[in-house]
Amino acid sequence: MMISCEEFVELVTEYLEGDVSMGLKMKLKFHEVLCVHCRRYVEQMKVTSDMLKYVPPTEVDEATMQELIAKFRALEADPEIDLPEEIG
């Protein structure tokens, strides 16, 4: 069975990092060869990843870091949480 574009997009990071089984890698590669849209998506992801290597890290103060961690944990616990517009 062929992987859908939606499934491909969900797995693309693991695929590019080599964190998928050989069988899944072959299915993803097959889909990439046949689907021009997903092929473009992979190229965009590679370019984005390469460009991010040149972005300097940003320092975050401890209070902000703890606030972000608490929000991410709350989101993990309840994915139905409505995010503020500036985040979601």
Protein Blocks (a to p, Z undefined) as FASTA:
>chain_A
ZZdfklmmmmmmmmmnopacfklmmmmmmmmmmmmklmmmmmmmmmmmmmmmmpccdddd
fklmmmmmmmmmmmmmmmmbccdfklZZ
